[in-house]
Amino acid sequence: MSFSGIRPPHGAQSMSAGFGFVLVILYLVFEYGRPQDKLSVVGALHPGWYLTALIVIAWLTSGKLRTAASPQTLHMVLMLFLLALHVPFARNNFFAYTVTVGFLLLLPLSISIILFVDRFERLRTFMKWWTFLTIYVAVNGILGRGIAGSSFLEDENDVSLLMNVMLPFSLCLFLYERKGPRKLMYLAASLLCVVSVVASSSRGGLVGLIAGLAVIWLASPRKILSLALVGVLALGVTIAADQKYWDRMSTIAQTDQGTAK
């Protein structure tokens, strides 16, 4: 018996898509904002598990799961397979296992963004929440000197990596936003990302920042404006960094010791 021709009623699909979009925003909040750090009772409930289960239910009732089929989705699945395949052969099997599980848990969010961020209004709402979380995580990273929360946010290298991932969104939104207050907000978010990378004292974070800014300039059709913006952010690095920071960055070539090894 084939169920490929069965589709939920149109109204049910619409409600499921709306519910799925709410779950996407909630997942972002719990994954990056981590309110469970402030409220231990929330953490004890393991909200990520319930959100993942509800997200899968939203998939199945949306009637549009096939729209998630894409080269990117295929590559993510293949990457998961590759990670799992290497767990028995890794030098640190437990760490390889936890990375694989972490990647697996991110797949529902990735597919849900494809399925449920399907309108311009939802995309705009999504980016507002993403910008808010960028500012929130960056401020926590600055105040915590590279520590921005629990889980992966307890590691300075991971925090700086996240800041480098968030930075291009803020920069591009700044370049194309027309309203002054929003432009200032996106510029502030971008500067906070850069300062947070500096606060982490992560050498890899600095390498990622330089590479990210270079790619942003190369990919931008507005070369002069983007170059000026990159210059402002570079100035932010020099202002935020003290001599201790540059002394640590000077050890970047010493790959035979510490985390560099």
C-alpha positions in Angstrom: 0.0 0.0 0.0 1.4 3.4 -0.9 0.7 6.6 1.1 2.5 8.9 -1.4 -0.9 10.2 -2.7 -2.2 11.0 0.7 -2.0 14.7 1.7 -3.4 16.5 4.8 -6.2 19.0 4.1 -5.0 22.4 3.0 -6.1 24.1 6.3 -4.2 21.5 8.3 -1.1 22.0 6.2 -1.3 25.8 6.8 -1.7 25.3 10.5 1.2 22.8 10.6 3.5 25.2 8.7 2.7 28.0 11.2 3.3 25.6 14.1 6.5 24.4 12.5 7.7 28.0 12.1 7.1 28.7 15.8 9.0 25.6 16.7 12.0 26.8 14.5 12.1 30.1 16.5 11.8 28.3 19.8 14.6 26.0 18.8 16.8 29.0 17.9 16.1 30.5 21.3 16.9 27.4 23.3 19.9 26.4 21.2 21.6 29.9 21.2 19.9 32.0 23.8 19.9 29.1 26.3 17.3 30.3 28.8 17.8 27.0 30.6 21.1 28.4 31.9 19.1 31.0 33.9 16.3 28.7 34.9 17.5 25.3 36.1 14.0 23.9 36.1 13.8 24.5 32.3 17.1 22.7 31.8 15.9 19.7 33.8 13.0 19.3 31.4 15.4 18.9 28.4 13.4 21.2 26.1 15.5 20.3 23.1 14.2 16.7 23.1 10.6 17.8 23.1 11.2 20.5 20.4 12.9 17.9 18.2 10.0 15.5 18.6 7.4 18.2 17.8 9.4 19.4 14.8 9.3 15.9 13.3 5.5 15.8 13.9 5.2 19.1 12.1 7.2 17.7 9.2 4.9 14.7 8.9 1.7 16.8 9.0 2.9 19.5 6.7 2.5 17.5 3.5 5.6 19.2 2.1 8.4 17.1 3.3 9.6 16.4 -0.2 10.4 20.1 -0.7 13.4 19.6 1.7 15.1 17.5 -1.0 18.1 19.4 -2.2 21.8 19.0 -2.8 22.5 20.7 0.5 20.3 18.3 2.4 21.9 15.3 0.7 25.4 16.7 1.6 24.3 17.1 5.2 23.1 13.5 5.4 26.3 12.3 3.7 28.4 14.4 6.2 26.5 12.7 9.1 27.3 9.3 7.6 31.0 10.3 7.3 31.1 11.5 10.9 29.5 8.3 12.2 31.8 6.1 10.0 34.9 7.7 11.6 33.8 7.4 15.3 35.5 3.9 15.8 38.7 5.2 14.2 39.1 8.5 15.9 41.8 9.2 18.5 39.1 10.4 20.9 36.1 8.2 20.3 33.9 9.9 22.8 34.5 13.3 21.4 33.9 12.0 17.8 30.6 10.5 19.0 29.4 13.7 20.7 30.2 15.7 17.6 28.2 13.2 15.5 25.2 13.4 17.8 25.4 17.2 17.8 25.4 17.2 14.1 22.4 14.8 14.0 20.4 17.0 16.4 21.0 20.0 14.1 19.5 18.3 11.1 15.9 18.8 12.2 16.5 22.5 12.5 18.1 22.7 9.1 15.3 20.9 7.4 12.7 22.8 9.3 14.1 26.1 8.0 13.7 24.8 4.5 10.1 23.7 5.1 8.7 26.4 7.3 10.6 29.6 6.6 8.8 29.7 3.3 7.4 33.2 3.1 9.1 36.6 3.1 7.3 37.6 6.3 8.6 34.5 8.0 12.1 35.1 6.7 12.0 38.7 8.0 10.8 37.4 11.4 13.5 34.7 11.4 16.2 37.3 10.8 15.0 39.6 13.5 15.2 36.7 16.0 18.6 35.8 14.6 19.9 39.3 15.0 18.6 39.5 18.6 20.3 36.2 19.4 23.5 37.5 17.8 23.6 40.5 20.0 22.7 38.5 23.1 25.4 35.8 22.5 28.0 38.4 21.6 27.4 40.5 24.8 27.5 37.3 26.9 30.7 36.3 25.2 32.3 39.7 25.9 31.2 39.7 29.5 32.3 36.1 30.0 35.7 36.6 28.2 34.8 34.0 25.6 32.2 32.0 27.6 28.7 32.8 26.5 26.6 30.0 28.1 26.5 26.3 28.6 27.2 23.4 26.2 29.2 24.5 23.2 29.0 28.1 24.4 31.4 27.1 27.2 34.3 26.9 24.8 36.0 30.0 23.6 36.8 28.6 20.2 33.2 27.5 19.6 31.9 30.9 20.7 34.3 32.7 18.3 33.2 30.3 15.5 29.6 31.1 16.2 30.3 34.8 16.1 32.0 34.4 12.7 29.0 32.5 11.4 26.6 35.2 12.7 28.6 38.1 11.5 27.9 37.9 7.7 24.2 38.0 8.3 24.4 41.2 10.3 26.8 42.8 7.8 24.6 41.9 4.8 21.5 43.2 6.5 23.3 46.4 7.3 24.4 46.9 3.6 20.8 46.4 2.3 18.7 47.9 5.1 17.2 51.3 4.2 15.8 52.4 7.6 18.3 54.2 9.8 17.5 52.6 13.2 17.7 49.1 11.8 20.9 49.9 10.0 22.4 51.0 13.3 21.2 47.8 15.0 22.8 45.6 12.4 26.1 47.6 12.5 26.1 47.3 16.3 25.5 43.5 16.0 28.4 43.3 13.6 30.7 45.2 15.9 29.7 43.1 18.9 30.5 40.0 16.9 34.0 41.3 16.3 34.6 42.4 19.8 33.3 39.0 21.1 35.9 37.2 18.9 38.6 39.4 20.4 37.3 38.7 23.9 37.5 35.0 23.3 41.3 35.2 22.7 40.8 32.4 20.2 43.6 32.3 17.6 41.4 30.2 15.3 38.6 32.8 15.8 40.9 35.5 14.4 41.8 33.4 11.4 38.1 32.7 10.8 37.3 36.4 11.2 39.9 37.5 8.6 38.7 34.8 6.2 35.1 35.7 6.7 35.6 39.4 6.1 37.7 38.6 3.0 34.9 36.4 1.5 32.2 39.0 2.4 34.2 41.7 0.5 34.8 39.4 -2.5 31.2 38.3 -2.7 29.6 41.7 -2.2 28.6 43.6 -5.4 29.1 46.8 -3.4 32.8 46.7 -3.2 33.6 50.2 -1.9 30.9 50.2 0.8 31.8 46.7 1.9 35.5 47.6 2.0 34.7 50.6 4.2 32.6 48.4 6.5 35.4 45.8 6.8 37.7 48.7 7.6 35.4 49.9 10.4 35.3 46.3 11.8 39.1 46.0 11.6 39.3 49.2 13.5 37.0 47.7 16.1 39.5 44.8 16.5 42.4 47.2 17.1 40.4 49.1 19.7 39.1 46.1 21.6 42.4 44.2 21.6 45.1 44.9 24.2 48.7 43.9 24.1 48.0 40.6 25.9 45.7 39.7 23.0 48.3 40.4 20.4 50.9 38.5 22.4 48.7 35.4 22.3 48.0 35.9 18.6 51.7 36.0 18.0 51.9 32.3 19.2 49.7 31.2 16.3 52.6 29.6 14.4 53.5 27.5 17.4 51.6 24.4 16.3 53.5 21.9 18.4 51.8 22.7 21.8 48.5 23.4 23.5 45.2 23.6 21.6 47.2 24.4 18.4 48.6 20.9 18.4 
